[in-house]
Amino acid sequence: MKPPPKTILDTIGNTTLLELRNVVPLNGARILIKVESTNPTGSMKDRMALAMIEGAEADGRLQPGGAVVEYTGGSTGVSLALICAVKKHPLHLVSSDAFSKEKLDHMRLLGAKVTIVPSDNGKQTEKLTKDMIREAHAIAEKTGAFITAQMENKDQLHAYVKLADEIWEQTGGQIDAFVQSCGTSACLRGTSESLRRRSDRIRFVAVEPAESAVLSGGPSGSHKIDGVGAGYVVPLWYDGIADEIESVSTDDAKAMAFRLAREEGLFCGTSTGANVTAALRLAERLGPNATIVTMMCDTGMKYLKTYAQDLM
């Protein structure tokens, strides 16, 4: 009999890989989606937050009981709040009113101190991202806390080696493409580097907001897809991570998130909507003999108030 987990942190990962049935095109590729909403905070970010904290603990950058600082659009902050609560690290997060109130409340409920950087009318922009980063570094310098600095932290890549192993095992190695939206770019980078060591025939597709398609060479702009599209080329990105880049608008991402809820019973955030929109486009090109894997990044419960406004 399998022993019970020692803490909630032992339940992170090993999520279900589910085949989409109703939103997929006729005669298109199979689309399989990793249901990351079953992680403890309802987000794939639990994986990377745990890797960042344990990496720093392992080499002494973070001492027992040591304080942690991070800038976050929400999900990473919630994940860090859970992990720091269990591991007894005081946590100070820098976020913004541009992100869902549910996430900000969740951070505080898990014990994090939260500093809010005002946005330009609720929009995610390059300036906002960099303002949050500057504020977090200033807090870390003033207090002596360890800053996880997710935009450049390579410890998180280890989390996605495990994700790649799960995907390979769950598909039996029968995977033709992996599609993932980019925030820090760590998920796509870590997963692609690991899967490429297993097979050179898998295509990797990066997804970014159409309103701020900087990876595609477009201008920086504002958008409303939480957790992705920093507005500039982030440090963990390099040319060659992706075989192609797909741009998805906020409206299309949100419309697909609603379709997934109503047609597949998958209640997700807009980054998942963007992932599936891009995967559907690829499915039509690859045809019925191919298999595409993408990510359900988080649960739609993180966006209830935001979504409710669109339904009124």
ABEGO torsion letter per residue (X at the ends): XBBBBABAAAABEGBBBBBBAAABBBGBBBBBBBBAAABAAGBAAAAAAAAAAAAAAAAGABBBGBBBBBBBAGAAAAAAAAAAAAAGBBBBBBBBAABBAAAAAAAAAAGBBBBBBBBBGGBBBAAAAAAAAAAAAAAAAAAGBBBAGAAABAAAAAAAAAAAAAAAAAAGGBBABBBBBBBAGAAAAAAAAAAAAABAABBBBBBBBAABBAAAGBBBBBBABBGBGAGBBBAABBBGABABBBBBBAAAAAAAAAAAAAAAGBBBBAAAAAAAAAAAAAAAAAEAABBBBBBBABBAAAAAAAAAAAAX
